[in-house]
């Protein structure tokens, strides 16, 4: 009877460069690891290669300048909303730098009490003590700091609010940080929004489009009302 479940081992490989034969590199690295660790390969073992390594070998990646250019072309380069990024020093930070290079200001909407993969900004007990409802309350940076103070990650020791703000300002853009879980909030700040959530991105885009349509209808109605009022005050 088998008593040990599936075992996963990480294999260190050489630095992968564009044009490398990823199949040969992966095979050689795995066989060297087997030899070093005294592991006997068995039928049905699986070798997995991360997508980032494959992309690097294929040259399938974007530079910061390319990201900045894309942001400018698609948003106009003014004020851009960035919604629900994960809190990560390496997985998102470079993307954020590229976005900031392509616009004048970023309104950064952070979900709380945690991002979608569980990296926390504040725990639920503190929310309860402060009387804050994350499902409805939108907080400014000043309000968040006053209620909860620093938001230092317990494992990395990083305050991602400061970290992301610094990335944006270092890239030459202004930053405004807000906290909430309704992506439509960004429509009060800008018409150009980049949705950075992974699992709920389709929903976020749908909600943003619906909110924008409502905003346009209200604007048109207000314009008609002003026109009607002007006609009443200046009859021909």
C-alpha positions in Angstrom: 0.0 0.0 0.0 1.3 3.4 -0.9 1.5 5.7 2.1 3.4 8.8 0.7 1.5 11.2 -1.5 2.8 13.1 -4.5 6.2 14.6 -3.9 7.3 17.8 -5.6 10.9 18.9 -5.9 12.2 22.1 -7.4 15.1 21.8 -9.8 17.7 24.5 -10.3 18.6 25.1 -13.9 21.1 27.5 -15.6 19.9 31.0 -16.4 17.6 30.8 -19.4 18.3 33.1 -22.3 16.4 33.9 -25.5 17.0 31.2 -28.1 17.9 28.4 -25.6 16.6 25.0 -26.3 14.3 24.7 -23.3 13.7 20.9 -23.8 17.4 20.2 -23.7 18.0 22.4 -20.8 15.1 21.0 -18.8 16.1 17.4 -19.5 19.8 17.9 -18.6 18.9 19.8 -15.4 16.4 17.1 -14.2 18.9 14.2 -14.9 21.6 16.1 -13.1 19.3 16.6 -10.1 18.4 12.9 -10.1 22.0 12.0 -10.1 22.9 14.5 -7.4 20.1 13.5 -5.1 20.2 9.8 -5.8 16.6 9.8 -7.1 15.4 6.9 -9.3 13.0 8.1 -11.9 9.8 6.1 -12.2 7.0 5.7 -14.8 4.3 8.4 -14.5 6.7 11.0 -13.0 6.0 14.5 -14.4 8.5 17.2 -15.3 6.8 20.7 -15.3 8.5 23.8 -16.7 7.2 27.2 -15.6 5.7 29.5 -18.2 8.1 32.3 -17.4 11.1 30.1 -18.3 9.4 29.1 -21.6 8.6 32.7 -22.4 12.2 33.8 -21.7 13.5 31.1 -24.1 11.0 32.2 -26.8 11.7 35.9 -26.3 8.0 36.2 -25.5 8.0 39.1 -23.0 7.5 42.8 -22.9 9.9 45.5 -21.8 9.0 48.4 -19.5 9.2 50.8 -22.4 6.8 48.6 -24.4 4.3 48.5 -21.5 4.5 52.2 -21.1 3.9 52.8 -24.8 0.9 50.5 -24.7 -0.6 52.2 -21.7 -0.2 55.7 -23.3 -1.8 54.5 -26.6 -4.7 52.8 -24.9 -5.5 55.2 -22.1 -4.3 58.6 -23.4 -1.6 58.8 -20.7 -3.5 61.0 -18.3 -5.0 59.6 -15.0 -5.2 55.8 -15.1 -7.0 53.6 -12.5 -5.2 50.4 -11.6 -7.6 48.0 -10.0 -7.0 45.1 -7.5 -3.3 44.1 -8.1 -1.8 41.3 -6.1 0.7 42.4 -3.5 4.0 41.1 -4.8 7.6 42.3 -4.9 8.3 40.5 -8.2 5.1 39.3 -9.9 3.4 42.7 -10.3 5.9 45.4 -9.3 7.6 45.6 -12.8 4.2 45.8 -14.5 3.2 48.6 -12.2 6.4 50.5 -13.1 5.7 50.2 -16.8 2.1 51.4 -16.3 3.4 54.4 -14.3 5.9 55.3 -17.0 3.0 55.6 -19.4 0.8 58.0 -17.6 0.7 61.2 -15.5 -1.2 59.8 -12.5 -2.3 56.4 -11.2 -5.2 55.9 -8.9 -4.4 52.6 -7.2 -7.4 50.7 -5.9 -6.3 48.0 -3.4 -8.8 45.4 -2.2 -8.9 44.8 1.5 -8.6 43.1 4.0 -6.5 41.1 1.5 -5.7 40.7 -2.2 -7.3 37.9 -4.2 -4.5 35.4 -3.3 -4.7 36.1 0.4 -1.9 38.6 1.0 -3.3 40.7 3.9 -3.4 44.4 4.4 -5.4 44.3 7.7 -7.1 41.6 9.7 -10.8 41.2 10.2 -10.7 41.8 13.9 -9.2 45.3 13.3 -11.9 46.0 10.7 -14.6 45.0 13.3 -13.0 47.2 16.0 -12.9 50.2 13.6 -16.5 49.6 12.4 -15.3 49.3 8.8 -17.2 47.3 6.2 -14.9 46.3 3.4 -17.8 45.4 1.1 -19.2 49.0 1.1 -16.6 51.4 2.6 -14.0 53.1 0.4 -11.1 54.5 2.4 -8.5 57.1 1.4 -4.9 56.4 2.3 -5.1 58.9 5.1 -8.2 57.2 6.5 -6.6 53.7 6.2 -3.4 54.8 8.0 -5.4 56.6 10.8 -7.4 53.5 11.5 -4.9 50.7 10.9 -1.4 52.2 10.7 1.3 50.4 8.7 0.4 47.3 6.7 3.6 45.2 6.9 3.4 41.8 5.4 4.2 39.2 8.1 6.6 37.1 5.9 8.3 39.7 3.6 8.3 42.6 6.0 7.2 44.9 3.2 4.5 47.6 3.5 3.1 47.1 0.0 1.2 50.4 0.1 4.5 52.3 0.5 6.3 49.9 -1.9 3.8 50.4 -4.7 3.5 54.1 -4.1 7.3 54.4 -4.4 7.4 52.5 -7.6 4.8 54.9 -9.2 6.5 58.1 -8.0 10.0 56.8 -9.0 8.6 56.3 -12.5 7.6 59.9 -12.7 3.8 59.7 -12.1 1.6 60.9 -9.3 -0.2 58.4 -7.1 -3.4 58.3 -5.2 -4.2 55.1 -3.2 -7.7 54.1 -2.2 -9.0 51.0 -0.6 -12.3 49.2 -1.6 -13.8 46.2 -3.2 -16.1 47.9 -5.8 -14.2 48.4 -9.0 -16.8 50.9 -10.1 -15.3 53.3 -7.5 -12.6 54.1 -10.0 -15.2 55.7 -12.4 -15.3 58.6 -10.0 -11.6 59.3 -10.7 -11.1 58.4 -14.4 -12.5 56.7 -17.5 -9.3 54.7 -18.1 -9.0 51.7 -15.9 -6.6 48.7 -16.0 -8.1 45.7 -14.3 -5.3 43.7 -12.7 -7.3 41.0 -10.8 -6.8 37.5 -12.2 -9.8 35.4 -11.3 -12.4 38.1 -11.4 -11.2 40.2 -14.2 -14.1 39.5 -16.6 -16.6 40.5 -13.9 -14.6 43.7 -13.1 -14.6 44.7 -16.8 -18.3 44.0 -17.0 -19.1 46.1 -13.9 -16.9 49.0 -15.2 -18.6 49.1 -18.6 -22.0 49.1 -17.0 -21.0 51.9 -14.6 -19.5 53.9 -17.4 -22.8 53.6 -19.4 -24.8 54.8 -16.4 -22.4 57.7 -16.0 -22.8 58.7 -19.6 -26.6 58.5 -19.3 -26.6 60.8 -16.3 -24.3 63.2 -18.0 -26.5 63.4 -21.1 -29.6 63.9 -18.9 -27.9 66.7 -17.0 -26.9 68.4 -20.3 -30.5 68.2 -21.5 -31.8 69.6 -18.3 -29.4 72.5 -18.5 -30.4 73.1 -22.1 -34.1 73.1 -21.2 -33.5 75.5 -18.3 -31.7 77.8 -20.6 -34.6 77.8 -23.0 -37.0 78.7 -20.2 -34.9 81.6 -19.0 -34.3 82.9 -22.5 -37.6 82.4 -24.4 -37.5 83.4 -28.1 
